[in-house]
Amino acid sequence: MNPPLRLPKFIFGTITPIVYLFMYLPILTIAIFSFSQGRVLSLPIHGWTLDWYAKALQDEQLQIGLFNSLKVAIASCTIAATLGTLAALAIQRYQFFGKNFFRAAVILPIVLPGIVTGVAMLSFFSAIDLPLGLMTVIIGHATFGFPVVFNTVAARIARLPRSLEEAAADLGSPPWEAFWKVVFPGLRSALISATLLAFTLSFDEIVVTIFLTGQDNTLPMEIWARLRFGMTPEINATVTLILLFSVGLVLLSQWLGARSDR
């Protein structure tokens, strides 16, 4: 039996910083330029300011885009959380025809490229004469938020002992009461974690949104439209704020997920 391949520690010590630098240097560059006094994005930077953040927060179109993004994200993650939880309960607690097929098919929206999902849903909405708008965007975002919630909640339910539900039923609790008082407390942290992740994915999504949006732009769509005319400090400031918001939600989601695993 051959011994496992062992690389010298200095190779890992050299490669690891390079990989992280390659991944995060563009993000760091955007954040740095968002504090530059000049409108031209160039080095060296001749002064620092917070004016671009103030202008970005006061921009009416960006405010409208932010409000639309929040509406879409809240609605889509609510739909995903509801349907994903119900589907996870059905898969983990009941036997029915096509169960294995459904379990495999539910992850397709995550596996498929966004452009495929966008074109497919655009064709479907056109076929049923449903006008494009925030409602179609919400439906589109809910399709990839659903498997996120399903996978997380299903994994948590699988670790909950059935004996607790059976004991509640033996004591006379109806099914919904047993779920609310016995099952739900055990999966609450996992559900909140998955819902926050679905919210984050929806808030940042642009590929599917391009195909399904109408006249109302979300915040990523508004930024993308402005980028066609060049990069500006206001865009850098806006993107930095979105980054901080998204990272905060992801960290909160991971923390809640870790709590549910204890």
CORZIVEN-V288519 format. One record per residue. N is the residue number from 0. RES is the residue in one small letter. OMEGA is omega in degrees with one decimal (NA if undefined). BURIAL is I if it has 24 or more other C-alpha atoms within 12 Angstrom, else O. Layout:
# CORZIVEN-V288519
((N & RES & OMEGA & BURIAL) (N & RES & OMEGA & BURIAL))
This chain:
# CORZIVEN-V288519
((0 & m & -178.0 & O) (1 & n & 177.4 & O) (2 & p & 179.5 & O) (3 & p & -179.9 & O) (4 & l & 179.5 & O) (5 & r & 177.9 & O) (6 & l & 178.0 & O) (7 & p & -177.3 & O) (8 & k & -177.0 & O) (9 & f & 177.0 & O) (10 & i & 176.1 & O) (11 & f & 180.0 & O) (12 & g & 178.7 & O) (13 & t & -175.5 & O) (14 & i & -175.6 & O) (15 & t & 177.4 & O) (16 & p & 179.2 & O) (17 & i & 179.6 & O) (18 & v & 179.6 & O) (19 & y & 178.3 & O) (20 & l & 178.7 & O) (21 & f & -176.6 & O) (22 & m & -168.1 & O) (23 & y & 179.1 & O) (24 & l & 177.2 & O) (25 & p & 178.9 & O) (26 & i & 178.8 & O) (27 & l & 179.3 & O) (28 & t & 178.1 & I) (29 & i & -179.4 & I) (30 & a & -179.4 & I) (31 & i & -178.3 & I) (32 & f & 179.0 & I) (33 & s & 178.2 & I) (34 & f & -177.5 & I) (35 & s & 178.7 & I) (36 & q & -176.2 & I) (37 & g & 177.0 & O) (38 & r & 178.9 & I) (39 & v & -177.8 & O) (40 & l & -177.9 & I) (41 & s & 176.9 & O) (42 & l & -1.6 & O) (43 & p & 179.4 & O) (44 & i & -176.1 & O) (45 & h & 177.3 & O) (46 & g & -175.0 & O) (47 & w & -178.4 & O) (48 & t & 173.8 & O) (49 & l & -175.4 & O) (50 & d & -177.3 & O) (51 & w & 175.9 & I) (52 & y & 177.9 & I) (53 & a & 180.0 & O) (54 & k & 179.0 & O) (55 & a & -179.5 & I) (56 & l & -179.8 & O) (57 & q & -178.4 & O) (58 & d & -174.4 & O) (59 & e & -179.1 & O) (60 & q & 176.4 & O) (61 & l & 177.1 & I) (62 & q & 177.8 & O) (63 & i & 178.1 & I) (64 & g & 177.9 & I) (65 & l & -179.9 & I) (66 & f & 177.9 & O) (67 & n & 178.7 & I) (68 & s & 178.9 & I) (69 & l & 178.1 & I) (70 & k & -178.9 & I) (71 & v & -176.9 & I) (72 & a & -179.7 & I) (73 & i & -178.8 & I) (74 & a & -176.2 & I) (75 & s & -179.8 & I) (76 & c & 175.1 & I) (77 & t & 176.7 & I) (78 & i & -179.2 & I) (79 & a & -179.3 & I) (80 & a & -178.9 & I) (81 & t & -177.6 & I) (82 & l & -179.8 & I) (83 & g & 178.9 & I) (84 & t & 178.8 & I) (85 & l & 179.0 & I) (86 & a & 178.8 & I) (87 & a & 177.0 & I) (88 & l & -179.9 & I) (89 & a & -178.1 & I) (90 & i & -173.4 & I) (91 & q & -172.4 & I) (92 & r & -174.2 & O) (93 & y & 174.9 & O) (94 & q & 179.5 & O) (95 & f & -178.3 & O) (96 & f & 178.6 & O) (97 & g & -177.2 & O) (98 & k & -179.1 & O) (99 & n & 177.7 & O) (100 & f & 179.8 & O) (101 & f & -179.8 & O) (102 & r & 179.5 & O) (103 & a & -175.7 & O) (104 & a & -173.7 & O) (105 & v & -178.9 & I) (106 & i & -176.7 & O) (107 & l & -179.3 & O) (108 & p & 177.6 & I) (109 & i & -176.7 & I) (110 & v & -176.7 & O) (111 & l & 174.1 & O) (112 & p & -179.2 & O) (113 & g & -178.7 & I) (114 & i & 177.5 & O) (115 & v & 178.1 & O) (116 & t & -178.9 & I) (117 & g & -179.7 & I) (118 & v & -179.6 & O) (119 & a & -178.7 & O) (120 & m & 175.9 & I) (121 & l & 178.0 & I) (122 & s & -179.9 & O) (123 & f & -179.4 & O) (124 & f & 177.0 & O) (125 & s & -178.9 & O) (126 & a & -179.1 & O) (127 & i & 177.1 & O) (128 & d & 175.5 & O) (129 & l & -177.2 & O) (130 & p & -179.9 & O) (131 & l & -179.7 & I) (132 & g & -179.5 & I) (133 & l & 179.7 & I) (134 & m & 178.9 & I) (135 & t & 176.4 & I) (136 & v & 178.7 & I) (137 & i & 179.2 & I) (138 & i & 179.5 & I) (139 & g & 179.8 & I) (140 & h & 179.7 & I) (141 & a & -178.1 & I) (142 & t & 178.0 & I) (143 & f & 172.6 & I) (144 & g & -179.0 & I) (145 & f & 179.7 & I) (146 & p & 176.8 & I) (147 & v & 179.3 & I) (148 & v & -178.1 & I) (149 & f & -176.6 & I) (150 & n & -178.2 & I) (151 & t & -177.1 & I) (152 & v & 179.3 & I) (153 & a & 178.3 & I) (154 & a & 179.5 & I) (155 & r & 179.9 & I) (156 & i & -179.3 & I) (157 & a & -179.2 & O) (158 & r & 178.8 & O) (159 & l & -179.0 & I) (160 & p & 177.7 & O) (161 & r & -176.3 & O) (162 & s & 179.2 & O) (163 & l & 177.4 & O) (164 & e & -179.8 & I) (165 & e & 177.7 & O) (166 & a & 178.0 & O) (167 & a & 178.2 & O) (168 & a & 178.6 & O) (169 & d & 179.4 & O) (170 & l & 174.5 & O) (171 & g & 179.8 & O) (172 & s & 174.0 & O) (173 & p & -174.8 & O) (174 & p & -177.1 & O) (175 & w & 177.2 & O) (176 & e & 177.3 & O) (177 & a & 177.8 & I) (178 & f & -173.3 & I) (179 & w & -174.6 & O) (180 & k & -175.8 & O) (181 & v & -174.6 & I) (182 & v & -173.4 & I) (183 & f & 177.7 & I) (184 & p & -179.6 & O) (185 & g & -178.9 & I) (186 & l & -174.9 & I) (187 & r & -178.5 & I) (188 & s & 178.6 & I) (189 & a & 179.4 & I) (190 & l & 178.8 & I) (191 & i & 178.7 & I) (192 & s & -179.7 & I) (193 & a & 179.2 & I) (194 & t & 177.1 & I) (195 & l & 178.2 & I) (196 & l & 176.6 & I) (197 & a & 176.6 & I) (198 & f & -179.4 & I) (199 & t & 179.2 & I) (200 & l & 179.3 & I) (201 & s & -176.9 & I) (202 & f & -176.6 & I) (203 & d & -171.6 & I) (204 & e & 177.6 & I) (205 & i & -174.4 & I) (206 & v & 178.8 & I) (207 & v & -177.7 & I) (208 & t & -179.3 & I) (209 & i & -176.2 & I) (210 & f & -169.7 & I) (211 & l & -176.4 & I) (212 & t & 175.3 & I) (213 & g & -179.8 & O) (214 & q & -177.5 & O) (215 & d & -179.8 & I) (216 & n & 166.2 & I) (217 & t & -178.0 & I) (218 & l & 176.3 & I) (219 & p & 178.6 & I) (220 & m & 178.1 & I) (221 & e & 177.9 & I) (222 & i & 179.7 & I) (223 & w & 179.2 & I) (224 & a & -179.5 & O) (225 & r & -178.8 & O) (226 & l & 178.4 & O) (227 & r & 178.8 & O) (228 & f & 176.6 & O) (229 & g & -179.8 & O) (230 & m & 178.8 & O) (231 & t & 178.2 & I) (232 & p & 178.2 & I) (233 & e & 177.6 & I) (234 & i & 177.3 & I) (235 & n & -180.0 & I) (236 & a & 179.9 & I) (237 & t & 180.0 & I) (238 & v & 178.5 & I) (239 & t & 178.1 & I) (240 & l & 177.0 & I) (241 & i & 179.4 & I) (242 & l & -179.9 & O) (243 & l & 179.3 & O) (244 & f & -178.3 & O) (245 & s & 179.0 & I) (246 & v & 177.9 & O) (247 & g & 179.2 & O) (248 & l & 179.7 & I) (249 & v & 178.5 & I) (250 & l & 177.1 & O) (251 & l & 178.0 & O) (252 & s & 179.6 & I) (253 & q & 179.5 & I) (254 & w & 178.7 & O) (255 & l & 177.1 & I) (256 & g & 177.8 & I) (257 & a & 177.6 & O) (258 & r & -178.3 & O) (259 & s & -179.6 & I) (260 & d & -177.0 & O) (261 & r & NA & O))
